C-alpha cells in the first residue's frame, strides 16, 4: 500500500478531495457528500487502475454494495483505506 501512499503524497490535490471535512459537495447548499462511488470513480480519484480497485475489494479492504448490476464502493471504506496508507 506504500505505492498508493506515494501516489497520493505526490498529488495533494487528490488527497484533499477525499477529506470529508473539505468535500466540495458538502459546501454546496442542498448537496451531501457521496455515500458511494463507482469503481471507475474510485480508480480515478485514487489514481490507480480498476484492476487494483477490484483487488482491494477482493482483499476486503474496500466495502461494496451492489445496486442492480453496478458495484458501488462505500466512500467510508475509501477514507479508511487512506487512513491505513
Secondary structure in CASP SS format (residue, H / E / C, confidence):
PFRMAT SS
TARGET T0000
AUTHOR 0000-0000-0000
METHOD secondary structure of the structure
MODEL  1
X C 1.00
X H 1.00
X H 1.00
X H 1.00
X H 1.00
X H 1.00
X H 1.00
X H 1.00
X H 1.00
X H 1.00
X C 1.00
X H 1.00
X H 1.00
X H 1.00
X H 1.00
X H 1.00
X H 1.00
X C 1.00
X C 1.00
X H 1.00
X H 1.00
X H 1.00
X C 1.00
X H 1.00
X H 1.00
X H 1.00
X H 1.00
X C 1.00
X C 1.00
X C 1.00
X C 1.00
X C 1.00
X C 1.00
X C 1.00
X C 1.00
X E 1.00
X E 1.00
X E 1.00
X H 1.00
X H 1.00
X H 1.00
X H 1.00
X H 1.00
X H 1.00
X H 1.00
X H 1.00
X C 1.00
X C 1.00
X C 1.00
X H 1.00
X H 1.00
X H 1.00
X H 1.00
X H 1.00
X H 1.00
X H 1.00
X H 1.00
X H 1.00
X C 1.00
X C 1.00
X C 1.00
X C 1.00
X C 1.00
X E 1.00
X E 1.00
X E 1.00
X E 1.00
X C 1.00
X C 1.00
X E 1.00
X E 1.00
X E 1.00
X E 1.00
X E 1.00
X H 1.00
X H 1.00
X H 1.00
X H 1.00
X H 1.00
X H 1.00
X H 1.00
X H 1.00
X H 1.00
X H 1.00
X C 1.00
END
